[in-house]
Amino acid sequence: MKILYHHRTKAADGMSVHIRELTAALKAEGADILMCGPGGDKGATQALSAGEGDGKGLKDRLPKPLYELAEFFYSAPAFLRLRKAYQEYKPDFVYERHNVLFLAGAWLKKVTGAPFILEVNAPLYKERLANEGFAFKSLAKWSEEAAWRAADYVLPVTQVLAKDVEAAGVPRDKIVVIHNGANPAFLADVDAGPVREKYGLQGKTVLGFMGFVRPWHGLDRVIRFLAAEGRSDLHLFIVGGGPARDGLEALAAELGVSDQTTFAGVVQRDAAAAHVAAFDIALQPAVTPYASPLKLFEYMGLGKAIIAPDTDNIKEILSSDENARLFRSEDFDDFIAQLKVLCDDAGLRARLGAGARAAILDNDRTWAGNARRVLALGEDLVQKKRAKG
């Protein structure tokens, strides 16, 4: 099956990881893929980074109204590039990673009738409106919903997000939820010894977090927990960089627990599983309410005892005391209480970790499984197109 994969992603972060994991899994399932977007296949090959970019981009240099118009009108050259690729490559279907103010895929569908699958990772209009606002709110909202309605299938990453898609007028039978997944490296028997030795974690109960570290993740709670417990056997191990790192290091120094906190910085994908393998307790202290956190599936694949909030999107994947320890969302005291239980009970950690790994395998929450789901939808569109003649 031939897939034209379209995106507007330059970032070397979780978006890049998502692109490379899905496309690699699709190729492993036998698909042929042509990447169409900024930098061609760069999104599937570039090294990960904790930075926000080099220097000031167009967004920083232009007034908000001009930048939003530039975003919207970028759809025109993107459409021309996409149409050219479609005509030359003749794919079975087009797969697009959604972005707000981005209508190239929808326009291609309208002009050519190309089978069109749209992946939606966030309600980007609502998210950006809340965080920074829009100069042209109506245009942004219309563009997002128009793109969703144009697709033959819309693939939100959670049932929570699916409700937003349905509310925008997309028929329920065109909405297929596909959560994120784990790749084979996180399902293997990984030796944690070398990483534990490198960072001096032998004999410690390791509280681990992997990902881009932002203030809202709430890792300051864990540092305060270490200081309050006064237990030298507990150690916080943060794998990743981001804007919260400096503040967390300063807090650890202020509270006298710098020797119980380790910041490994950004590690590339080929080393990520070995670092997570060193965790005893995998931390998801906070989550956006519609997200499908990639780290969660990787924690599960390696059989880690997870602590996470009891939000609806998390409960789509985890069940408290079966495969995780869930705490009442936004309840700091309950988070600490549940974390303390996990720190004190190695048997519970082992049971929950085994349950988490079983949940991944039993439900095929893997990138390979996701690729098979996407290919099945693509085959359905191919058959419908043939039936129409």
C-alpha positions in Angstrom: 0.0 0.0 0.0 1.3 3.5 -0.9 0.8 6.3 1.6 1.4 10.0 1.1 2.2 11.3 4.6 1.7 15.0 4.9 2.6 17.2 7.8 3.7 20.7 8.9 6.2 19.7 11.6 9.7 21.0 12.0 10.0 20.5 15.8 12.5 17.9 17.1 10.3 16.8 20.0 7.4 14.5 20.7 5.8 15.4 17.4 8.9 14.2 15.6 8.9 11.0 17.7 5.3 10.4 16.8 6.0 10.8 13.1 9.0 8.5 13.0 7.4 5.8 15.2 4.2 5.6 13.0 6.0 5.8 9.7 8.6 3.2 10.7 5.8 0.9 11.9 3.9 1.4 8.6 7.0 0.5 6.6 7.6 -2.5 8.7 4.1 -3.7 7.8 5.0 -3.4 4.2 3.7 0.1 3.3 5.5 2.4 0.9 5.6 6.0 2.2 6.3 9.3 0.6 6.9 12.1 3.1 5.5 15.5 2.1 6.2 18.4 4.4 9.0 20.8 5.6 12.3 19.1 5.1 10.9 16.0 3.4 11.5 13.1 5.7 13.4 15.2 8.3 10.7 14.7 10.9 11.5 11.0 10.8 15.3 11.3 11.1 16.4 14.4 13.0 17.9 14.2 16.5 15.7 15.1 19.4 16.3 18.4 21.2 15.1 20.1 24.4 15.3 23.5 22.8 12.5 25.6 21.4 14.4 26.3 18.2 17.4 28.3 17.2 17.0 32.0 17.4 13.8 33.9 16.7 11.4 32.4 14.2 8.7 34.1 12.1 6.3 33.8 15.0 8.6 36.0 17.2 9.2 38.6 14.5 5.7 39.2 13.2 2.7 40.8 14.9 0.1 38.1 15.8 -2.4 39.0 13.0 0.3 38.9 10.3 1.7 35.6 11.6 -1.7 33.9 11.7 -2.4 35.1 8.1 1.0 33.7 7.1 0.1 30.4 8.8 -3.2 30.2 6.9 -1.9 31.2 3.5 1.0 28.7 3.9 -1.8 26.2 3.1 -1.6 27.4 -0.5 2.0 26.4 -1.4 1.6 23.3 0.8 -1.5 22.3 -1.2 0.4 22.8 -4.5 3.3 20.7 -3.2 0.9 18.0 -1.9 -1.1 18.0 -5.2 2.1 17.5 -7.2 3.2 14.7 -5.0 -0.3 13.1 -5.2 -0.3 13.2 -9.0 3.2 11.8 -9.3 3.2 9.3 -6.6 -0.4 8.1 -7.0 -0.9 6.9 -3.4 -3.7 4.7 -2.1 -4.5 7.3 0.4 -3.2 10.6 2.0 -2.4 10.6 5.7 -2.1 14.0 7.3 -1.0 15.1 10.8 -3.4 17.9 11.7 -2.5 21.5 12.4 -4.6 24.5 13.0 -4.9 27.0 10.1 -3.8 24.2 7.8 -6.1 23.1 5.1 -3.9 21.6 2.4 -5.1 18.1 2.9 -8.7 19.2 3.0 -8.3 21.1 -0.2 -6.7 18.1 -1.9 -9.6 16.0 -0.9 -12.1 18.5 -2.4 -10.2 19.0 -5.7 -9.1 15.4 -6.4 -11.3 13.2 -4.2 -8.2 11.6 -2.7 -8.9 9.1 0.1 -7.9 11.2 3.2 -7.1 10.2 6.8 -6.5 12.9 9.3 -4.6 12.3 12.6 -5.6 14.7 15.4 -3.4 14.9 18.5 -5.0 17.8 20.3 -7.8 20.3 20.0 -5.3 22.9 18.8 -7.8 25.8 18.4 -8.9 25.4 22.0 -5.4 24.8 23.3 -3.9 27.8 21.6 -6.8 30.0 22.4 -6.4 29.3 26.1 -2.6 29.7 26.1 -1.9 32.6 23.7 -5.1 33.6 22.0 -5.8 34.3 18.3 -6.1 37.5 16.4 -8.6 35.8 14.0 -10.5 33.4 16.3 -13.3 32.7 13.8 -10.8 31.8 11.0 -8.8 29.5 13.3 -11.9 27.7 14.6 -13.4 27.3 11.1 -10.2 26.0 9.6 -9.8 23.3 12.3 -13.3 22.1 12.0 -13.3 22.3 8.2 -10.2 20.1 8.1 -11.8 17.6 10.5 -15.1 17.4 8.4 -13.2 17.0 5.1 -11.5 13.7 6.1 -12.8 10.3 5.3 -11.5 9.2 8.7 -10.4 11.3 11.7 -8.1 9.6 14.1 -8.1 11.4 17.5 -5.7 9.9 20.1 -8.3 9.7 23.0 -12.0 9.2 23.4 -11.9 12.6 25.2 -10.6 14.3 22.1 -13.1 12.3 19.9 -15.9 14.1 21.6 -14.5 17.5 20.4 -14.2 16.1 16.9 -17.8 14.8 17.0 -19.0 18.1 18.3 -17.5 19.8 15.3 -19.9 17.9 13.0 -17.9 14.8 12.1 -20.1 11.7 12.0 -19.2 9.2 14.7 -18.6 6.4 12.1 -15.8 8.5 10.7 -14.0 8.8 14.0 -11.6 6.1 15.0 -9.6 6.5 18.2 -6.0 5.4 18.0 -4.0 5.9 21.1 -0.2 6.2 21.1 1.9 3.1 21.5 5.2 1.5 22.4 7.8 0.4 20.0 9.7 -2.9 20.2 12.6 -1.4 22.2 10.1 -0.8 25.1 8.8 -4.4 24.9 12.2 -6.1 25.0 14.1 -7.4 28.1 16.2 -4.4 28.7 19.2 -4.5 31.1 19.0 -1.5 33.5 22.4 -2.2 35.0 24.6 0.0 32.8 22.4 3.1 33.2 22.0 2.6 37.0 25.8 2.2 37.2 26.5 5.3 35.1 24.3 7.5 37.3 25.0 5.9 40.6 21.5 4.5 41.1 22.5 1.1 42.4 20.5 0.2 45.5 18.1 3.1 45.1 14.4 3.2 44.6 14.3 5.3 41.4 11.4 7.6 40.8 11.7 8.3 37.1 10.3 10.7 34.5 11.0 10.8 30.8 10.0 13.7 28.5 10.1 17.4 27.8 9.9 18.9 31.3 7.5 21.7 31.8 6.4 23.5 35.0 2.9 22.0 34.8 4.2 18.5 35.0 4.5 19.0 38.8 7.9 17.4 39.3 8.5 20.0 42.0 6.1 17.9 44.1 8.4 15.0 43.9 11.4 17.0 45.0 9.4 18.3 48.0 8.4 14.7 48.8 12.1 13.7 48.8 13.0 16.5 51.2 10.0 15.7 53.5 10.7 11.9 53.6 14.4 12.2 54.4 15.1 8.8 52.9 18.4 8.4 51.3 17.2 5.3 49.4 14.9 7.4 47.2 16.2 9.0 44.0 14.5 11.2 41.4 15.8 10.5 37.9 14.7 12.9 35.1 15.4 11.9 31.5 14.8 14.9 29.3 15.2 18.6 29.1 12.9 21.6 29.0 12.0 24.9 30.5 11.4 23.5 34.0 14.8 21.9 34.5 16.7 25.0 35.9 13.9 25.7 38.4 13.8 22.0 39.5 17.6 21.9 40.0 17.4 25.1 42.0 14.6 23.8 44.2 16.5 20.5 44.9 19.6 22.6 46.0 17.4 24.8 48.2 15.8 21.8 49.9 19.1 19.9 50.3 18.3 17.0 48.0 20.5 17.7 45.0 22.3 14.4 45.8 19.0 12.6 45.4 18.1 14.1 42.0 19.7 13.3 38.7 19.1 15.1 35.4 20.2 12.9 32.5 19.2 15.5 29.9 17.9 14.6 26.4 18.6 11.1 25.3 18.1 9.9 21.8 15.5 7.3 21.0 18.0 4.4 20.7 18.9 5.0 24.4 15.5 5.8 25.8 14.4 2.3 26.8 17.6 1.6 28.7 17.0 4.8 30.8 13.4 4.0 31.5 14.4 0.4 32.5 16.3 2.0 35.4 13.0 3.3 36.9 11.3 1.6 39.8 8.3 4.0 39.8 7.3 5.8 36.6 5.9 9.3 37.1 3.0 11.0 35.3 2.3 13.7 37.9 0.0 15.7 35.6 -1.5 15.4 32.1 -3.4 17.6 29.7 -7.0 16.3 29.7 -7.2 15.2 26.1 -3.7 13.8 25.6 -2.4 10.3 25.0 1.0 10.6 26.7 3.7 8.7 24.7 5.7 8.1 27.9 2.8 6.3 29.5 2.9 3.5 26.9 6.6 3.2 27.1 6.5 2.9 30.9 3.9 0.2 30.5 5.8 -1.7 27.9 8.8 -2.0 30.2 6.5 -3.1 33.1 7.0 -0.1 35.3 4.8 0.8 38.3 3.1 3.9 37.2 1.6 6.8 39.2 -0.8 9.0 37.3 -3.9 11.2 37.7 -7.3 9.7 37.5 -8.4 11.9 34.5 -10.7 10.4 31.9 -8.0 10.1 29.2 -5.7 8.3 31.6 -8.5 5.9 32.6 -9.0 5.0 28.9 -5.6 3.2 29.3 -5.0 2.5 33.0 -7.1 1.1 35.9 -6.1 1.9 39.5 -4.7 -1.0 41.4 -4.7 -3.2 38.3 -1.9 -1.7 36.3 -1.2 1.6 37.9 -1.7 3.7 41.0 -4.1 6.5 40.2 -4.4 9.6 42.4 -7.2 12.2 42.5 -6.3 14.7 39.8 -5.1 18.1 41.2 -5.0 16.6 44.7 -1.4 17.1 45.9 -2.0 15.3 49.2 -3.4 12.2 47.4 -0.5 12.2 44.9 2.0 12.1 47.8 0.0 9.5 49.7 -0.1 7.2 46.6 3.6 7.8 45.8 4.5 6.9 49.4 2.6 3.6 49.1 4.5 2.7 46.0 7.9 3.6 47.6 7.1 1.4 50.5 5.8 -1.7 48.7 8.1 -3.4 46.2 5.6 -6.3 45.8 2.9 -3.8 44.8 5.3 -2.2 42.3 6.0 -5.6 40.7 2.3 -6.5 40.5 1.3 -3.2 38.9 4.2 -3.2 36.5 3.3 -6.7 35.3 -0.3 -5.5 34.9 0.8 -2.5 32.9 2.9 -4.7 30.5 0.0 -7.1 30.1 -2.3 -4.2 29.2 0.0 -3.2 26.4 0.3 -6.6 25.0 -3.3 -7.7 25.4 -4.6 -4.6 23.7 -1.8 -4.4 21.1 -1.1 -0.8 22.2 2.0 -0.7 20.0 3.1 1.3 17.0 2.9 -1.9 15.0 -0.7 -2.3 16.1 -1.4 1.3 15.2 0.1 0.8 11.8 -2.2 -2.2 11.2 -5.2 -0.1 12.3 -4.3 2.7 9.9 -3.7 0.2 7.0 -7.0 -1.4 7.6 -8.7 2.0 7.3 -6.7 2.7 4.2 -7.8 -0.6 2.7 -11.4 0.3 3.5 -11.1 3.6 1.6 -9.4 1.8 -1.3 -12.3 -0.7 -1.5 -14.9 2.1 -1.3 -13.1 4.0 -4.1 -13.1 0.9 -6.3 -16.8 0.3 -5.6 -17.6 3.8 -6.9 -15.7 3.0 -10.1 
